[in-house]
Every structure is written in structure tokens, then in C-alpha cells.
């Protein structure tokens, strides 16, 4: 059985096929069809049922790339879309890009790729304090950073403050070489990685020098009032009850805070209670504070990461039972 789909432009073909034809190979594997480009038409070969599913997916896929600034569609985008098809969810609205990168020469849009990410994204837009809780690879930090950069660009805040507990591997900041920024930098690497993906290096360096962007360990937040700022506390599962309470009470006027963490990966010593868990229980009924929870379904890294997370969750459940 064969069907044909009209390809309207070179950009459309590039988006569909991807680098080294990676996208088209993934679609062929997913829907068990053969795809061949012949002139202005894409030929689909396979069973009637598989062709129909592949055709619907490809048409929606092409439609979803129309508002993209770049012809290149990432593998994570493609995988997220196919994952939703597997669940028979045909609503692709939440894949529409919401934020444009302000890094020159980087034609990129940033937005939620899963239902959980969409709810988190919307929560950040509508609440002053948002907790993003879930496993690694779900985009908690990356989307928060995108929202922070967009808020700064739009003039909604005057500065971005990035903070994180610095307790991993039992190291003390005092024993690390360099000044405060050099000491904390390794702990904030994921935040830097996201930031450099959205802004050019020269602007970031300028903002760091002038204090428009500030990076600091969580302990340095004590005694401050943070006005007109977008604040991100990353790896909050490593914050004690006292530290998290201290951080949350720093919020000043016209400010927004996003707290991210994975309660299954705490490095707090000696079985110390997680401040994040206590906050989830203590603050759950306060209007204006939103808790967004992620699962393995929201992972946008390699597809094996989701399977790894699900395997560990199953093992943990069996041990508790």
C-alpha cells in the first residue's frame, strides 16, 4: 500500500528528515513504514493502518514546525511527539514554542514538550512561587531559566539570581580554590549550561559583572530581601528545613521564585530530613504557591533515561512493599 504527502518547501523537508535523515529513520521505525522523498512528494509504503498513522503524525509534525525559527527539529522534540502518539494523545498544542532565545545567531525557540512541562511552564507564568519536583531530565531547571531570561528581557524583573546548596560530595566551600564565584561555579554548572544556551557569552559576562545576573550559594541568601528579581533555587532536595524557610522568606516585591528538586536524590548528610519534603507538606494549601510534579513521562533526554527512572521507581516500590 502507498500514500503520498506533498512537501511544500526545502525547509519543510529539512525539518522532517533532520540531520543525516535521523528524524525520518525514527518515524520509519516507530510506525513500521518506508518513507521515500520523490520530487515534491513523500511516499509512504506499508500496511494501510501503519500508513494512516504515519501520515497523520507527519502532517501534524509538519504543522508543528511552521512557527519554528529553525528548520532543524531536535530529536527530543520528535521523541516527545511520538511518545504522545503512543498514548493516543493527538493534541500537539503544548509543543508550540513559547520563548525565543535571545542569543544572536541561534535560531531557537524554547517551550514545554510534555503535559507536565506545560503545566509547570504555565504555573511559573501565573504564580510568584513555584516548586518543580521530579526526576532528572524533565526540564525543571531549563524551563525555569528560560522563563527567567524572558522576564529579564521583557523588563518584568531587573535581575536574575541563581542559587544552589553547595554540599555535594561532602566538600566545604572554604577548602575549594578561588574566590566565591569560582568556588560555587562547579555546583551551578547546570544553571550556567542553560543560561549559555539562551544568551551570548559576552552578555552573560557583562550581566555577572554588573550584578544583573547573580550566582551564589544558598547560604549567601541569609539576611537579604530580594526585590524585582527572578530567583531560581536548584537542587532544593539538598536544602535543610531551615535553609528552605530562610530562602522562601527572602522574596521581596515584584519578585518570582522557582524551586526545583528531586526528592529521590538528596545528598543531605546523616539521613537529615529534606526541607523540600517538609515544604511540600507545610505550604501545600497556600494560595499563590504552586507545586508542579514531574514523572518519567516528562523526561526529554535519551529515551532510555525514562526507562531507567521507571525501573528504579518500581524497585523502590517493591522494597517498600
SVG drawing of the C-alpha trace seen along z (x, -y; Angstrom):
<svg xmlns="http://www.w3.org/2000/svg" viewBox="-6 -47 49 53">
<polyline fill="none" stroke="black" stroke-width="0.4" points="0.0,0.0 1.2,-3.5 0.3,-7.1 1.9,-10.4 2.3,-13.7 3.0,-17.0 6.2,-18.6 5.9,-22.4 9.4,-23.6 13.0,-22.7 12.8,-23.9 9.8,-21.6 11.8,-18.6 14.8,-19.5 12.7,-19.7 11.1,-16.4 14.2,-14.5 16.5,-16.0 20.3,-15.8 21.6,-12.7 18.0,-11.6 17.7,-10.8 14.1,-12.0 12.8,-10.1 14.6,-6.9 12.9,-7.3 9.5,-7.7 10.0,-4.7 11.0,-2.6 8.1,-3.9 5.3,-3.4 6.8,-0.5 6.6,-2.2 9.1,-3.0 9.5,-6.7 10.9,-8.0 11.2,-11.5 10.4,-11.7 10.5,-15.3 7.9,-17.3 6.2,-14.2 7.0,-12.0 5.9,-8.4 4.7,-6.2 4.8,-2.4 3.5,0.2 0.2,1.6 -2.9,-0.5 -3.1,-1.0 0.5,-1.9 0.5,-4.3 -2.6,-6.1 -1.0,-6.6 2.3,-7.7 0.6,-10.1 -1.4,-11.7 1.7,-12.0 3.8,-13.6 1.1,-16.1 0.9,-17.2 4.7,-17.2 5.0,-19.5 2.3,-21.8 4.1,-22.0 7.3,-23.1 5.7,-26.0 6.3,-28.5 9.8,-27.4 12.7,-29.8 14.9,-27.0 14.4,-24.2 16.1,-21.8 13.9,-19.9 15.6,-18.3 15.4,-14.5 13.9,-15.3 11.0,-17.2 10.5,-14.3 10.6,-11.7 8.2,-13.7 5.7,-13.8 6.0,-10.1 5.6,-9.3 2.3,-11.2 1.1,-9.4 1.7,-6.1 -0.7,-7.2 -3.2,-8.2 -2.9,-11.9 -3.2,-13.9 -3.2,-17.4 0.1,-19.0 -0.7,-22.5 1.6,-22.2 4.6,-21.8 4.2,-25.3 7.2,-27.4 6.6,-30.0 10.0,-31.7 12.5,-32.8 16.2,-32.6 17.9,-36.0 21.3,-34.6 22.3,-36.0 22.9,-33.5 20.9,-30.9 17.5,-30.4 15.9,-28.6 12.6,-28.5 12.1,-27.1 8.9,-25.7 7.3,-22.7 7.4,-19.3 5.2,-17.3 2.0,-17.7 3.9,-18.0 6.2,-20.6 3.3,-22.6 1.6,-22.7 4.9,-23.7 5.5,-26.4 2.1,-27.9 2.5,-27.8 5.7,-29.9 3.8,-32.4 0.9,-32.7 2.4,-32.2 5.1,-34.0 6.4,-30.8 6.6,-27.6 8.1,-24.2 9.2,-21.9 9.6,-18.4 10.6,-15.4 13.4,-13.2 16.4,-14.4 15.9,-15.2 12.4,-16.6 13.4,-20.2 12.7,-21.7 15.9,-23.9 16.0,-24.5 12.4,-25.8 12.8,-27.9 15.9,-29.5 14.1,-30.2 11.3,-32.0 13.9,-34.0 15.7,-35.1 12.4,-36.1 11.3,-38.0 14.6,-39.9 14.3,-40.6 10.7,-41.9 11.6,-44.2 9.4,-42.3 12.4,-41.9 15.7,-43.8 17.9,-40.8 18.2,-37.0 19.5,-35.3 20.7,-31.7 21.4,-29.7 22.0,-26.2 23.1,-24.3 26.8,-23.5 27.1,-20.3 27.7,-17.6 30.5,-15.0 31.0,-16.4 33.1,-19.3 33.2,-22.6 33.4,-25.8 36.1,-27.0 38.5,-24.3 37.9,-24.9 40.3,-27.2 39.5,-30.6 37.0,-33.4 33.4,-32.9 32.2,-32.6 35.0,-30.1 34.1,-28.1 30.3,-27.9 30.7,-27.6 31.0,-23.8 27.8,-23.4 25.9,-25.8 27.1,-24.3 23.6,-23.1 22.3,-26.6 25.2,-28.0 24.7,-25.5 21.1,-26.5 22.0,-30.2 24.6,-30.0 22.2,-28.1 19.9,-31.2 22.2,-34.2 25.5,-35.0 28.6,-34.7 29.6,-38.4 26.2,-39.5 26.3,-36.9 29.8,-38.1 28.6,-41.7 25.5,-40.9 27.6,-38.9 29.9,-41.9 27.1,-44.4 25.0,-42.1 22.1,-41.8 22.8,-38.1 24.0,-36.8 25.1,-33.4 25.6,-32.5 25.4,-29.5 22.2,-29.2 23.9,-30.3 24.6,-33.7 20.9,-34.5 20.6,-34.9 19.6,-38.4 18.7,-39.7 15.5,-41.0 15.3,-40.1 13.2,-42.7 12.4,-42.9 14.2,-39.6 13.6,-36.2 15.2,-33.7 16.0,-30.1 16.9,-27.7 18.2,-24.5 18.8,-21.1 16.5,-22.1 16.4,-18.5 19.8,-19.3 18.4,-22.2 17.5,-21.7 14.2,-22.8 15.9,-25.9 17.6,-26.8 14.5,-26.5 12.5,-28.5 15.2,-31.2 15.2,-31.2 11.4,-31.5 11.2,-34.4 13.8,-36.4 11.2,-37.1 10.6,-40.8 8.3,-43.0 7.8,-42.2 9.9,-39.0 9.3,-35.4 10.9,-32.3 11.2,-28.8 12.5,-26.0 13.5,-22.8 14.4,-19.4 14.4,-15.6 13.4,-14.2 14.9,-10.8 18.4,-12.2 19.2,-14.0 22.8,-14.5 21.9,-15.7 24.2,-14.0 23.2,-11.6 19.7,-11.0 18.8,-14.6 15.1,-15.4 14.6,-17.1 13.5,-20.6 11.8,-20.1 9.5,-17.4 8.6,-19.5 7.8,-22.4 5.6,-20.3 3.5,-19.4 3.6,-22.8 2.9,-25.1 0.5,-22.9 -2.6,-24.9 -1.2,-28.5 -2.7,-30.4 -0.1,-31.8 2.3,-28.9 2.1,-26.1 3.6,-22.6 4.3,-21.0 5.2,-17.3 7.1,-15.5 7.3,-11.8 9.3,-9.6 6.8,-10.5 8.2,-14.1 11.8,-13.1 13.2,-14.7 16.6,-13.2 17.6,-9.9 14.6,-7.5 16.5,-5.1 16.5,-7.6 12.8,-7.3 13.1,-3.5 15.8,-3.8 13.7,-6.1 10.7,-3.8 12.9,-0.8 14.2,-2.5 10.7,-3.6 9.5,0.0 12.4,1.3 11.8,-1.3 8.1,-0.4 8.9,3.3 11.3,2.7 8.7,0.5 6.1,3.2"/>
</svg>
